Amino acid sequence: MSLITAGVVGGMIALGGSYMMTPNHSTTNPTKNEFALQTNNRVNAKVGSAVTAPFDFTFPARKATPVVVHIKAAESEQLAKQRRQKERGNDPFFDFFGGNPFGGGIRQGSGSGVIISGDGYIVTNNHVVEYADEVEVTLYDNRQFKAKVIGTDKTTDMAVLKIEATDLPTMNYADSDLAEIGQWVLAVGNPFDLTSTVTAGIISAKGRDINIIEGNTSIEAFIQTDAAVNPGNSGGALVNDKGELLGINTAIATQTGSFSGYSFAIPINIVRKIVDDIIEYGSYQRAFLGIEINDMSGDLAEELGLKITKGVFVKNVMDGGAAQYAGMLPNDIITKVGTKKIDTVSELQEVIGRSKIGETVRVTVSRKGKEKQIPVILKRG
């Protein structure tokens, strides 16, 4: 009996030791990551889910996909003929080569758009429709409409279309000023004509200027994300985790023509101003400070003997401009507009660009090391 008892006790000890040595029953305290994983597994077990993703994207995707449309844009034969005639007049080699050797056919393409009102107003990029006089919109439910171009703005790459429809779905607007780097976002559009495509990523930068819009007065203060965006996504929606419209997808950074890591969207706060102006006036009513500016830098700060390395340096104040009338001077450094901190030229252009002509904005400048607030009544450029 003593031998049997000893054997049983020994077996129980061995079994207990083996049990405690398994990974799920370690006597050591779990690491922070292990604890988070165990907690997530317990939560998922309670709701009967095996999801391990950092965020469930189904809700914002459901909100956004019915609001994003597919746009096909093309020249009519008549418009293409007029363009070719113009090219003939501007091209001395046109007749020598028997026509334009680089292509004189009908231009056409496709992109995306976002419904912004139940009665059929749609926002997209100017480059999606700028050459077209025939525009067709396909809704999420596959209904098709001929669209009218209400107005465009090249300096911001924005356009507004109108279709004859009612009771269309829309999204609430986000506040793009409150968007934060690292925040999850969705890009919704029609890349490569693949309709209603949703991709996810995070905001990787704000106020980004990539010099893609031509012209000295262009506004680029893009929201940069790593959500996959490709040709055909232009004009589609950038959506936050609440299913709110955060921006309009516009461009990609690429050397191949396809997505290579970063995409760019126009913030909704300036989109709203441009769209409202186009619908009401037919064009973007843009306000200006009337200054020549540069980004501050460490070298410029050292040259001026200042400690400020971020902000906007005022090189010159234009005669008759809003800034001159308000008392702004060359060598002032703009650090705020209202309560919004200004670090770069693109941020300043964006916040002024969404302000109204005649509106008074309080511009905070650093002048010879001292901070000064200047009320400026904005003027038309």
Steps between C-alpha positions, in 0.01 A plus 500: 500500500785740581651438155163556330439819700845634413441426132167681494639807678801507272279478192283786621807717565638424153163572337465828689850607402433421135174698515673804650773487233256544210497854341140574598568421866835665558563614853682809371312826447401562134665784310296807412443373144409150622253650747340711226473195274345291776256780579400538133449125471273501805298792362471334160395173665217681682359645178555181305758658267848400392589847369852612592517814284573829683175648376177375346456690171159363408298792641681784317515286185122451511449875544738601222455256212144607404614864488797450263422496128683386187567773242572451131607814315568550129529757227225510242610468138426868449717609793781268390483651151526853642798396708675346199441817300655702781796262512539542123532874551752464783707215353727585203565128440132400493471482121852364455416194708150469351334594826600502862743204540440494874130418475206705385220260586217549744628533857319302765554371850333405824511592865290530813273752664316555828132589532472811719126567479186293465398694188799394294805720559825304476857607577801364312843610375541751219746270322230231475270718285703798377523385137150349479163622382336159537487375859319190621448412867425149625360470852565221749166342404610500131265779390662718233458874441635763264676764709545872450825670604388787724847645550868421549806649667847414370688654794352244738420224248131503595182464294128479567254295291121478504271212410121506492415274793338519843529332839864408446712378794754738655762498776556736789807722478795453734713789630829447319678734744441241772644209299815364661809325369464128566119507470338219301331599172335334201540591132190421293495522122522319168866418424559344158119507452458259793188658646440558872850405614592566864857516634626589847800680641606769744558872470876531461527879464291817470546823307711325237606692187619274216499759218258305284250778422635744242497876553644753743170535688429128549402377846651172619453405864430132451418238759759229432402138564632152427160371385542347153380741231539442125387659172121518518497587872526872415199687636406222741447520874747498786293389799569495874408223745158660560406477133540877452646664190851617588636586156498443124767262371702672231851370438761233565875519546636257243773438245302225328154653456351274767490507878846499657432570863337841540185672382366851546157649567366857504373580854123525520510838679628673187299274267179628661591865433589433137189291435267753663651781290474304174136412566407856600722709269621258233862536607725494807497839676849501644632742760864614522727661757713668232847388609804318360601220733746220575513219753719572801810284540792459734732682258260792457450528875876508552538766230235716668633432849175342614410185691183430298558222247136433407246738355462705182752773417355811333742600224294785365166674550316583180381855435128535555469152648313401813820447701636845416180671609506302825858601584689180427868555413777318314700268730191426712465130579143368499448242775120487537176588324227522760571210735654278231876458521678567171826314432517502119394695192257223400323524836467878465368472144243242606361698795484826302365315197194383693430847640260746338572824320430783745548275802729626777763251613737552792854428384765449768850599393840504663662838435857551622449230758172635633153354434236725345138437396383672181135504387493468120194557281545255212475624142451348160828428321 
